[in-house]
Amino acid sequence: MSTFSGLNTAYTGLSAARQGLSVVGQNITNATTTGYTRQRVTTSSLGALSQVGRLSGGVVRIGQGVAVTGVARLGDIYLDSQVRNSAATSGNLAVKANALSAVDGSLQEPGANGLSAQLTGFWADWQGMANNAGKPAQAGVLISDATALASHLASGYQAVDSQWTQVRGQLDGMARELNDAGTQVADLNARIRSTLATGGSVNELLDQRNTLTTTIAALTGATVRVLPDGTADVLIGGNALVSGDTFQPVTVTGSNIMAGAAATPVALAWANRPGVPVGAESGEMAGAVAVLAAANATGTGGALAEAAASYNTFATYLATSVNSVHSAGVTSTGATGLDFFAIAPTGPAALGLSVLATGVGDIATATTGSGALDGSNGSAIAALGSGPTSPDSVWSKFVTGIGVATKSAVQQATLAETAATSASGAQLANSSVDMDEENVNMLMFQKAYQGAARVMTAVDEMLDTLINRTGIVGR
């Protein structure tokens, strides 16, 4: 082995240590960069040169040093997949839980500001009217409280309607975010493929793509399939959102208002293929579409539309229950057949409920033939507030149903969020930068560099002796 080859061996050591220090520096400077995956320089030993000939046998051959074979990205595709899957489930359940929580909060039950308390006061007003038949003051209290009750129903319905509109707007925003992320993934695919073809490193590009595909998965429940050329297909329901450098945009179709959701349901469709639905079964967007679904006869429609339908059903039931008894009674002026409540013939019943009575002469507290100051019909109306079929029981059933559904949804969302956090933690434990580890590696490469430099100095001194001093002794 030539003495000069020792210089090359030492040089490869210097080069490998220098690149190792560069990678450590990259890791340290990106320790707080979101989505960054730590890297490691990979090396392999260089074998000795093979020699042939009579004098080559039995001679020990020493290797030629070290070669840097690449810079490895220490990610884990299994952990990445777990993060995407858990993010999709968590996002889906969170949207549903938030919608139900908003409805539950708007009910203000139980409490002094809830409809249950107003119903209790309403029936008490009727009993007060029965005890003070023909008294204008008591009639004024009843009419005022009844008007407030109708207004409360309308406010509850409007709160649900506003929540529906808000979620609809958020869904449009999600679609824009999805299309932006998909466009970027397609661009990164093209850059990754061309960089790999020229032998370059794509670690940072992979980090960017991984972050974007996690966002897409959280929105749509998409899956990712990495191909041999380095590109990644992003699939929603088996259909390609991104394939290579090609991206298929998604659009939101359907009504922009809750009243029109039954005629034109909200859905996700491929922008370039009108009428073809996007088969998103998980993720935030699928959760939003489910929340925005129209009410149906089985009560399994979207949470918001079903809540609005319940408001309408209750308003109709309350008006019908009171009017059926009130119309059979007689007012202090002798009038009969009068309704107390009215519901507008068009539009939601909860918004169209109003009080017809304007004064004591419009309130039928007496029964036929019992005298103008009789209060028995008023007592009959007051009794409507009790019993298994009372409006109060109907309202209580609605409130209880919303409460149970909300609690269940929130619990599921919490568990899913915990699972997503756990998956993200496992991913970070594997791929994030550990400063202690990087400091140890930095010292290791620093010592390796110093050692290789000393080897080079020793070989240089040997060559100096061989070249410049051999033969001088004895002169």
PyMOL commands that set and color helices and strands:
alter all, ss='L'
color gray80, all
select helices_A, chain A and resi 4-29+54-56+77-107+115-131+136-197+203-220+258-260+283-291+303-326+349-352+360-362+376-385+391-431+435-469
alter helices_A, ss='H'
color red, helices_A
select strands_A, chain A and resi 39-46+65-73+223-226+232-236+239-243+246-247+250-253+267-270+341-343+353-355
alter strands_A, ss='S'
color yellow, strands_A
deselect
rebuild
show_as cartoon
